[in-house]
Amino acid sequence: MNSISDFLVKEPSAGFYVGIPMLGLLWVLLAYGFMMADRILEREGYKREEVFRQETRQPTKRRTHHKRLDEGY
């Protein structure tokens, strides 16, 4: 009869010992690839959307919910 304790006591397979570090390595390589792609695109003149939005935003008059403060009384 298979009970849950049989699975908890059993030694993990070799795929567990190889697979988990491989997933970690995959994440590291994926992050490194995105970092390098971002660096190359910035060198080519591409800017991220946040940076572009900050540079092109026009300064607006900040309004409060007080009418007298907005009109400068």
MODELLER restraints for C-alpha pairs under 7 A, 6 or more apart:
rsr = mdl.restraints
at = mdl.atoms
rsr.add(forms.Gaussian(group=physical.xy_distance, feature=features.Distance(at['CA:63:A'], at['CA:70:A']), mean=5.94, stdev=0.5))
rsr.add(forms.Gaussian(group=physical.xy_distance, feature=features.Distance(at['CA:64:A'], at['CA:70:A']), mean=6.35, stdev=0.5))
